[in-house]
Amino acid sequence: MTDVAPSEFRHPSRYVRLDTILRLRWLAVLGQIAAVFIVSQGLNFDFAVVPCLVIIGLSALINLAVQTIFNPMQRLEPIYAAALLALNIVELAGLLFLTGGLQNPFSFLFLAPVLISATALPVRLTMALGFVAVACASNLVFYHYPLPWDPEDPLVLPPIYLFGVWLSIVLAIGVTSLYAFQVTEESRKLSDALAATELVLAREQHLTQLDGLAAAAAHELGTPLSTIFLISRELEKTVPEGPLTADLKTLREQATRCRDILAKIAQLSAAGAPFDRMELSLLIEEVVAPHRDFGVDINVRIAVAPSSEPVGARNPAILYGIGNILENAVDFARDAVEVNAWWNSDTVEIVISDDGPGIAPDMLRRIGEPYVSRRPSADDGIRRGMGLGVFIARTLLERTGAKVSFANRTFPDHGAVVQIVWPRSRFEAEEPVGESTS
């Protein structure tokens, strides 16, 4: 089956646009200015306004400098994105130092840069930012200016409460960032797997379309070759015997040979040829044939049914999907693989089973998800495969209207069983269902 390398559909590094981080930093600047003026002018609380505005002004100047020097649309290397997020944490720590430390309710904003990192940057950088945030929060427990408050009724928070605030910030940074990372990683894996599916389907469609291109070439080349053949034959009759006669004879023979080759191509590839639509038994045989020489017996059983055998379009998605599942069965089988097919007036069903170890119970519910694989590692310690094969097969088959289910054989038998069921109307559709036309 078609192999897909990770580099063909995804990039191993993660990049964030500079414009995204700059927008977040400008939003922070505007929010901080608003908070300073509301607290100082609206609530009439006394605190170090000028130093706070200096920190906010420096942040704005950094934004302007970065936005001017660099293209905001460029994607940052993860280390540079992490540096800007770390700068956010330090700036926030400076403002909190001047406005009450962890007593300030805005201290929970330490969580924001770490969350952004968890969704967009590698784990090691997210952990580093988490340590920076925790270190800043820890220092603010002991070193900070008083919280802006009414001097006639000062707010004094007990140390145990401040410890609870610090602990809640630390736990929020750890737990929430871990949750955000897992959700984002699952989404990223699914996106990469779907990209791999599209790539595989595009390749299979390309191979199928080669038949049509061959037919078109045979048709277009047939006329000029016929003209060459006729002219060479006429010249051969009129030219006197000599060296030129032998050359004309060779030219006519080669033109005849080209015509014969194109005729064979046209017979195999012309629209409406038998291979454009296939009976179920022929489809199964085409899928099974490449896997017969691997030391595993493949037994094909076509059930006798009262209705006529279903005939469907030669769909690359179906061929690849069934082929990939069959390949897995051959890989894990000990001695034999069974391919059973039956149909009635409403459904078409193919069941592929093997006599291997079967599917582990903890994998049975997750089988068919991307990056779920139990293939053994090679001797060199490198794990073969990305766990995408079954996911791609299942996705392609479900696009054609099939329902794919996985199970194990009933005890005492052992081995995996994959059932593929189509509504007969979908299987026999004139156009291949589920293929992309782009």
C-alpha positions in Angstrom: 0.0 0.0 0.0 1.0 3.6 -0.3 3.5 4.8 2.3 3.1 8.3 3.7 6.0 10.1 5.3 5.3 12.6 8.1 7.2 15.3 6.3 4.8 15.2 3.4 1.8 16.5 5.3 3.1 18.2 8.4 6.1 20.1 9.8 7.7 18.8 13.0 8.1 22.3 14.4 5.3 24.5 15.7 5.2 28.1 14.6 3.1 31.1 15.8 2.7 34.2 13.8 4.4 37.3 15.2 1.2 39.2 14.6 -0.8 36.9 16.9 1.5 37.5 19.8 1.7 41.3 19.1 -2.1 41.5 19.1 -2.1 39.8 22.5 0.5 42.2 23.8 -1.3 45.2 22.6 -4.5 43.9 24.2 -2.5 43.5 27.5 -1.2 47.1 27.2 -4.7 48.6 26.7 -6.1 46.5 29.6 -3.3 47.5 31.9 -3.7 51.2 31.1 -7.4 51.0 31.7 -6.9 49.2 35.0 -4.4 51.8 36.2 -6.6 54.8 35.4 -9.8 53.1 36.8 -8.1 52.3 40.1 -6.3 55.6 40.4 -8.9 58.0 39.1 -12.2 56.1 39.4 -11.6 54.5 42.8 -9.1 57.1 44.1 -6.7 54.4 45.4 -3.2 55.6 46.1 -0.4 53.5 44.5 2.7 54.0 42.3 1.0 55.1 39.1 4.1 56.5 37.4 6.2 53.4 37.7 3.3 51.3 36.5 2.9 53.6 33.4 6.7 53.3 32.8 6.4 49.5 32.7 3.4 49.7 30.4 5.1 52.3 28.2 8.2 50.0 27.9 6.0 47.2 26.8 4.3 49.4 24.2 7.7 50.6 22.9 8.9 46.9 22.6 5.7 46.2 20.6 6.3 49.1 18.3 10.0 48.2 17.8 9.2 44.5 17.0 6.3 45.5 14.7 8.5 48.0 12.8 11.7 45.9 12.5 10.1 42.5 11.7 7.3 41.4 9.4 4.2 40.8 11.6 3.0 38.0 9.2 6.2 35.9 9.6 6.0 32.8 11.7 8.3 32.8 14.8 10.6 30.0 15.8 9.2 28.5 19.0 12.1 29.9 21.1 11.4 33.5 20.0 7.7 33.1 20.6 8.5 31.7 24.1 10.8 34.7 24.8 8.0 37.2 24.0 5.6 35.2 26.3 8.2 35.2 29.0 8.5 39.0 28.6 4.8 39.2 29.2 5.2 37.2 32.5 8.0 39.5 33.7 6.1 42.7 32.8 3.0 41.4 34.7 5.2 40.5 37.7 6.6 44.1 37.7 3.1 45.6 37.7 1.9 43.2 40.4 5.0 44.0 42.5 3.9 47.7 42.5 0.2 46.9 43.2 0.0 44.4 46.0 1.6 41.2 44.7 -0.6 38.1 45.0 -3.2 40.1 46.9 -4.0 41.7 43.6 -6.8 39.7 41.9 -5.1 40.2 38.5 -2.4 37.8 39.7 -4.2 35.0 38.0 -3.2 36.5 34.6 0.1 34.6 35.1 -1.9 31.7 33.6 -2.5 33.4 30.2 1.0 33.2 28.6 1.5 29.6 29.8 -1.9 28.6 28.3 -0.9 30.2 25.0 2.3 28.3 25.0 0.6 25.0 25.8 -1.6 25.3 22.7 1.1 26.5 20.3 4.7 25.7 21.5 6.6 22.5 22.4 6.3 20.9 25.8 9.8 21.9 27.0 9.2 25.6 26.3 5.8 25.5 28.0 7.4 23.9 31.1 10.1 26.6 31.1 7.4 29.3 30.9 5.5 27.6 33.7 8.7 27.7 35.9 9.1 31.4 35.2 5.5 32.1 36.1 5.8 30.1 39.3 9.1 31.8 40.3 7.6 35.2 39.8 4.5 34.3 41.8 6.6 32.9 44.6 8.7 36.1 44.8 5.6 38.2 44.9 4.5 36.4 48.1 7.3 38.0 50.0 8.3 41.1 48.0 5.6 43.6 46.9 4.2 47.1 47.5 0.9 47.3 49.5 -2.3 46.6 47.7 -4.1 49.8 46.6 -6.9 50.2 49.1 -8.7 52.7 51.3 -6.1 54.0 53.8 -8.8 54.4 56.5 -9.8 50.8 56.2 -6.7 48.8 55.1 -7.1 45.3 53.8 -5.0 42.8 55.7 -5.0 39.2 54.3 -3.8 36.4 56.5 -0.7 34.5 55.3 -2.7 31.2 55.0 -4.9 32.9 52.4 -1.9 34.2 50.4 -0.5 30.7 50.5 -3.8 29.5 49.1 -3.7 32.0 46.3 -0.1 31.0 45.4 -1.0 27.3 45.5 -4.1 27.9 43.3 -2.0 29.8 40.7 0.6 27.0 40.6 -2.1 24.3 40.3 -4.0 26.3 37.7 -0.8 26.8 35.6 0.0 23.0 35.8 -3.4 21.4 35.4 -5.0 23.9 33.0 -1.9 24.0 30.8 -1.7 20.2 30.7 -5.4 20.0 29.7 -5.0 22.6 27.0 -1.9 20.9 25.7 -3.7 17.5 25.5 -6.7 18.9 23.7 -4.6 20.8 21.3 -2.3 17.9 20.6 -5.3 15.6 19.9 -6.7 18.2 17.5 -3.3 18.6 15.8 -2.9 14.8 15.4 -6.3 14.5 13.9 -5.6 17.4 11.5 -2.3 15.7 10.5 -4.0 12.4 10.0 -6.7 13.9 7.9 -4.0 15.6 5.8 -2.4 12.2 5.3 -5.7 10.7 4.3 -6.2 13.4 1.7 -2.7 12.8 0.4 -3.2 9.0 0.1 -6.6 9.5 -1.7 -5.1 12.0 -4.1 -2.3 9.5 -5.0 -4.8 6.7 -5.5 -7.0 9.0 -7.7 -3.9 10.0 -9.7 -3.1 6.3 -10.4 -6.7 5.7 -11.5 -6.7 8.8 -13.7 -3.6 7.5 -15.6 -5.9 5.0 -17.3 -8.0 7.9 -18.7 -4.8 9.7 -19.8 -3.6 6.6 -21.5 -6.8 6.3 -23.4 -6.7 9.9 -24.5 -3.1 9.5 -25.6 -4.0 6.4 -27.6 -6.8 8.3 -29.3 -4.8 11.4 -30.1 -1.7 9.5 -31.4 -3.8 7.0 -33.5 -4.5 9.5 -36.3 -0.9 10.7 -36.9 0.4 7.1 -36.7 -2.1 6.0 -39.3 -1.0 8.8 -41.6 2.6 7.9 -41.2 1.8 4.2 -41.9 -0.1 5.1 -45.1 2.5 7.5 -46.5 5.3 5.0 -45.7 3.5 2.2 -47.5 2.8 4.4 -50.6 6.4 5.6 -50.7 7.5 2.0 -50.4 5.5 1.1 -53.6 6.8 4.0 -55.6 10.4 4.3 -54.6 12.8 2.1 -56.7 14.7 -0.7 -55.0 17.6 0.6 -53.0 18.8 1.6 -49.5 15.8 3.9 -49.1 13.4 1.0 -49.6 14.7 -0.8 -46.5 14.4 2.3 -44.4 10.8 2.8 -45.6 9.9 -0.8 -44.7 11.4 -0.3 -41.2 9.4 2.9 -40.8 6.2 1.2 -41.8 6.9 -1.8 -39.4 7.6 0.5 -36.5 4.5 2.6 -37.2 2.4 -0.7 -37.2 4.0 -1.7 -33.9 3.1 1.6 -32.3 -0.5 1.3 -33.6 -0.7 -2.2 -32.0 0.6 -0.9 -28.7 -1.9 2.0 -28.6 -4.7 -0.4 -29.5 -4.0 -2.5 -26.5 -3.8 0.6 -24.2 -7.1 1.8 -25.6 -8.8 -1.6 -25.0 -7.6 -1.5 -21.3 -8.3 2.1 -20.6 -11.1 3.3 -22.7 -14.1 4.7 -21.0 -16.7 2.1 -20.2 -14.1 -0.7 -20.1 -14.8 -3.6 -17.7 -12.3 -2.3 -15.2 -14.2 1.0 -14.7 -16.9 -0.9 -12.9 -16.2 -4.1 -11.0 -18.2 -6.9 -9.6 -17.6 -7.4 -5.8 -15.7 -10.7 -6.4 -13.3 -9.0 -8.9 -12.8 -6.1 -6.5 -11.8 -8.5 -3.7 -9.5 -10.4 -5.9 -7.7 -7.2 -7.0 -7.2 -6.3 -3.4 -6.1 -9.8 -2.3 -3.7 -10.5 -5.1 -0.7 -8.4 -3.9 -0.8 -10.1 -0.5 -0.8 -13.8 -1.5 3.0 -14.3 -1.4 3.8 -13.5 2.2 3.5 -16.9 3.8 -0.1 -16.5 4.9 -3.0 -18.3 3.3 -5.8 -15.9 2.2 -9.1 -17.7 1.9 -11.8 -15.8 -0.1 -15.4 -16.9 0.3 -18.1 -15.4 -1.7 -21.5 -16.3 -0.4 -24.3 -17.5 -2.7 -27.1 -14.9 -2.6 -30.5 -14.9 -4.3 -29.9 -11.4 -5.7 -27.4 -10.5 -8.5 -23.8 -9.7 -7.5 -23.3 -6.0 -6.8 -21.3 -4.1 -9.3 -19.6 -0.8 -8.2 -17.3 1.8 -9.7 -13.6 1.2 -9.4 -13.2 3.4 -6.4 -9.6 4.1 -5.2 -10.9 4.9 -1.7 -12.5 1.4 -1.4 -9.5 -0.4 -2.9 -7.0 1.4 -0.6 -9.2 1.0 2.5 -9.8 -2.7 2.1 -6.2 -3.2 1.1 -4.9 -1.5 4.1 -7.1 -3.5 6.5 -6.1 -6.7 4.7 -2.4 -5.8 4.9 -2.8 -5.4 8.7 -4.5 -8.8 8.9 -1.7 -10.5 7.0 0.9 -8.8 9.2 -0.6 -10.1 12.4 -1.9 -13.4 11.2 -0.2 -16.6 12.2 -1.3 -18.9 9.4 -4.4 -17.7 7.6 -6.6 -14.7 6.8 -10.3 -15.1 5.7 -12.1 -12.7 3.5 -15.8 -13.3 3.4 -18.4 -11.4 1.3 -22.1 -11.6 1.0 -24.9 -9.3 -0.2 -28.7 -8.9 -0.5 -30.9 -6.4 -2.0 -30.1 -3.8 0.6 -26.5 -4.2 1.9 -23.1 -5.3 0.8 -20.8 -6.7 3.4 -17.1 -7.7 3.6 -15.6 -9.4 6.7 -11.8 -9.7 7.1 -10.5 -11.9 9.9 -7.2 -13.4 10.9 -5.9 -16.0 13.4 -3.4 -13.6 15.1 -3.4 -12.4 18.7 -6.4 -10.1 18.1 -6.9 -6.6 19.3 -6.0 -5.8 22.9 -9.0 -4.9 25.1 -7.6 -1.4 25.8 -7.1 -0.8 22.1 -10.5 -2.1 20.9 -12.4 1.1 21.7 -9.7 3.3 20.3 -8.9 1.3 17.1 -9.3 3.5 14.1 -8.2 6.7 15.8 -5.0 8.4 14.5 -1.6 7.5 16.0 -2.9 4.4 17.7 -0.5 1.6 16.9 0.7 -1.6 18.6 3.1 -2.7 15.9 6.3 -4.2 17.3 9.5 -2.1 17.1 12.3 -3.1 14.7 15.6 -4.4 15.9 17.1 -0.9 15.6 14.6 0.4 18.2 12.8 2.5 15.7 9.0 2.1 15.8 7.7 1.3 12.4 4.6 3.1 11.3 2.7 6.1 12.8 -0.6 4.3 13.6 -2.2 6.1 10.7 -2.9 3.1 8.4 -6.2 1.9 10.0 -7.3 5.5 10.5 -6.8 6.3 6.9 -8.5 3.1 5.8 -11.5 3.7 8.0 -11.8 7.4 7.0 -11.7 6.5 3.3 -14.2 3.7 3.6 -16.7 5.7 5.7 -16.5 8.4 3.0 -17.9 5.9 0.5 -20.8 5.2 2.8 -19.5 2.1 4.6 -19.8 1.4 8.3 -16.5 -0.1 9.7 -16.5 -2.0 13.0 -13.7 -3.9 14.8 -14.0 -6.9 17.1 -12.2 -10.1 18.2 -13.2 -13.6 17.4 -15.4 -15.4 19.9 -13.5 -17.5 22.4 -11.9 -20.1 22.0 -11.0 -18.8 18.5 -8.5 -15.9 18.5 -7.8 -13.1 16.0 -9.3 -9.8 14.9 -12.4 -9.3 12.8 -13.1 -6.2 10.7 -16.6 -5.8 9.3 -17.3 -3.4 6.4 -20.9 -2.8 5.4 -22.3 -0.6 2.7 -25.9 0.2 1.7 -26.1 -1.5 -1.7 -27.3 1.7 -3.4 -24.1 3.5 -2.3 -21.8 0.7 -3.3 -23.4 0.5 -6.8 -23.3 4.3 -7.4 -22.3 5.2 -10.9 -19.6 7.7 -9.7 -17.2 6.8 -7.0 -18.6 8.1 -3.7 -16.5 10.1 -1.3 -13.7 11.0 -3.7 -12.4 14.5 -3.9 -12.8 16.2 -7.3 -10.2 18.9 -6.6 
